[in-house]
Amino acid sequence: MKVTVLMRNEHEALKALFNSYKKPGARKQGGTREFFNEIRREILIHQQMESEIFYPALAATSSSRATELVSRAEKEHRTVENLLQELSGMSGQEKNFESKMDSLMEEVLRHIKSEEEETFDEARKNFPEVRLEELGLEMEDRRKILTAIAA
């Protein structure tokens, strides 16, 4: 599977998690924390795969636009990681937990939009089809390892 298709599928899975989180009554008493932990795990696995495989490959191309996009994406990752860190230190019952969760989801959705609208196009311009497939396979393999570690 091409890396862009794999990442788009992962983005859709994250959006589905966000939508489930936002549904009224979806979180039972005390369930907020478990839901957050699942979202956190999925975000961290996805970001690690991008940072280890996709971004270095894209930054290594001769495209200055690719380098710029990777730099911006890494900055967005740091913002998301900071929000995750703040949320990890809070209980799901704290009054500002929900507003922080909203901020996290907004930031992740902004990152997804940027990646799908700009970064994927740049990848398709700079990599032959076979390389897009190779990167996808590498990321699939890495996801299996990271998921096993996080379990």
C-alpha positions, -999 to 999 in steps of 0.1 A, spaced: 0 0 0 13 34 -9 25 55 21 0 82 12 -29 57 13 -18 42 45 -14 75 62 -49 87 49 -64 55 63 -47 62 97 -60 98 96 -95 85 90 -92 61 120 -81 90 142 -110 111 130 -134 82 138 -119 80 173 -124 118 178 -160 115 166 -166 86 190 -151 106 218 -174 136 211 -206 116 210 -228 123 240 -230 94 263 -202 76 246 -180 79 277 -192 62 308 -182 74 342 -144 71 343 -143 62 306 -129 96 296 -95 86 307 -95 52 288 -108 70 257 -80 96 260 -54 69 265 -65 52 233 -64 85 213 -30 93 228 -16 58 219 -28 61 183 -15 97 179 19 88 193 23 56 171 13 75 140 36 104 148 65 81 155 61 63 122 60 96 103 91 109 122 111 77 117 102 68 81 81 93 61 96 126 71 133 117 68 126 101 33 108 132 21 134 156 36 161 137 19 147 146 -16 161 176 -35 129 195 -29 132 226 -7 94 226 -5 95 191 10 121 203 36 98 232 45 68 209 48 86 184 70 99 212 93 64 225 97 50 190 104 76 183 130 67 216 147 30 206 147 40 172 162 57 191 191 26 211 197 5 179 198 30 162 221 28 192 245 -10 190 246 -8 152 251 17 158 280 -7 183 296 -37 160 293 -17 131 306 -12 150 339 -49 157 343 -79 137 354 -108 134 330 -130 152 356 -110 184 357 -130 213 343 -104 223 316 -98 187 305 -125 190 278 -112 223 264 -77 208 262 -91 178 244 -108 201 220 -75 219 214 -58 186 208 -83 174 183 -83 208 165 -45 207 163 -44 171 150 -71 178 124 -52 209 112 -21 188 109 -40 161 89 -55 187 66 -20 202 59 -5 168 53 -32 155 30 -34 188 10 3 196 7 27 170 20 12 141 2 13 160 -31 49 168 -25 56 131 -18 39 121 -51 60 147 -70 93 135 -55 89 97 -52 83 72 -79 53 49 -73 76 20 -62 91 42 -35 57 53 -23 49 15 -20 81 8 -2 76 35 24 40 22 29 54 -13 36 80 1 60 54 21 79 30 -10 81 59 -31 96 68 -3 120 31 1 131 30 -36 140 61 -33 162 50 0 179 15 -14 185 30 -45 201 52 -24 223 23 -1 233 0 -30 242 
